[in-house]
Amino acid sequence: MKIPEKPPDWLAIVKDNLNAILESENIVALNDFIRKIEQREEYVYWDKIGYLPLPENIKQELAWAYLKFSRQAKIQPTKLISKEERRFGYWIPASVLKNLSFIDKYTGGQILLEEPIAQGMEQKRYLISSLMEEAIASSILEGAATTRKVAKEMLREGRKPRTHAEKMVFNNFQTIMKIKDLIKKPLSDELILELHRSMTIETLEDPSSCGRFRTNNDEPIYIRDGEGQTLYTPPSPDKISSMMKTLYDYANENTDEEFTHPVIKAINLHFYLSYIHPFMDGNGRTARALFYWYMLKQKYWMFEYLTISRVFLKAPVQYARAFLYTEFDDLDLTYFISFHLKVVTIAIRELIEYIRRKQKEVRKIDSLFKKYPELNERQRALIRHAFDNPDVQFTINAHQNINNITYETARTDLLNLTKEQLLNKIKKGRKFYFIATQKLYSKMKQK
């Protein structure tokens, strides 16, 4: 990836061009320019200024300096401290406020659609599927060499991981599954190390690095891109203890004196743990798990159903740049906050679209289920899934894992669907698979 150019010293530019800035015509033009920039969806960095229509007689450097001057008055400092002992800060432009409003509307309460989505087992199946997707995408982001299809088959069937990459996915899934059990605990060394240990066990080059922070005895680490360029050098190990305490204090404080929107705080926690990079490996996975932990702790219940890492996976360069922009530009967290909020809103929209699509399917299929009163909700959910995925091969183990039932109950469910001629049973080697009957809809309609 192309490493962003570091911005020029805006204060020096202001001092050298003070007379030009104070000219009334320039002030009007620059104010209009700044207003248009801050209304954009993207939080604009230095390297984008030259591509925007600049006011007449105003050069890129001066436009940048004036933009920085206007932002400085709005920056709210946080208690998060950099490795150089400077404070991170952020502010809330219109685009950030808009996305925060959207997230609050859809993730703190009910999604208001035409009619409720199927509850019970269907909701549970979607939850488990979402957790699988998050585990897979988060692992691939960290370099797991596997495909979504293979990884999901492993999780659905409940088989043991066979490769290093599958073990990464398996660990990630197990960790995300238990995050809800940890939300009553305050953030601490114990909790963070438990998350890291759960994420990385049996996947690290040095097994002794699992569940512990970096020390001076470890090799120095550098964050590099795929081309070997050093993007970031984390703090030295002797700073980790004090910086982690800062992280814990920031997460655990519960005061109205300095209100921070919960979503922004969760994003800042994600950023700061990645910035500290306290582990030899597994920092990204643990940081994203920390984000989920805090959102669920703050009762944003729908985050249990969101797969944000899948969206991050589609834009890994933008993800990395959001970190670098913050570090390069006076520790302004607004870059990372703005990008992260876009990712969350995309994930929410995908969920809403899924629910709307599922509503249509439910209406269509439920009219046919009236002919099959003997089918339980698990079986109905499986048939709905078969309509969406006519080529999928169901197994007893996968049905058992998704519904958290006994093997015998799962077997009975599938065999009964076979008797109803809704599924066909085939044998591959020693294992049985179940696939949807051809023209399933017509078959059900004709009964």
Protein Blocks (a to p, Z undefined) as FASTA:
>chain_A
ZZddddddfklmmmmmmmmmmpmklmmmmmmmmmmmmmpmbdcdfklmmmpccdehiafk
lmmmmmmmmmmmmpccdfbdcfkopacdddddfklmmmmmmmmmmmmmccddfbdcdehj
lmmmmmmmmmmmmmmmmmmmnopacdfklmmmmmmnopacfbfklmmmmmmmmmmmmmmm
mmmpccdfklmmmmmmmmmgokafblmlgopacdfkbccdddddfkopafbdcddfklmm
mmmmmmmmmmmpccfklccdfklmmmmmmmmmmmnomafghklmmmmmmmmmmmmmnopa
klmmpcfklmmmmmmmlmmmmmmmmmmnooiaklmmmmmmmmmmmmmmmmmmmmmmmmmm
mmmmmmmmmmmmmbcfklmmmmmmmmmmmmbccdfklmmmmnopafklmmmmmmmmmmno
paccddehjbccddddehkllmmmmZZ
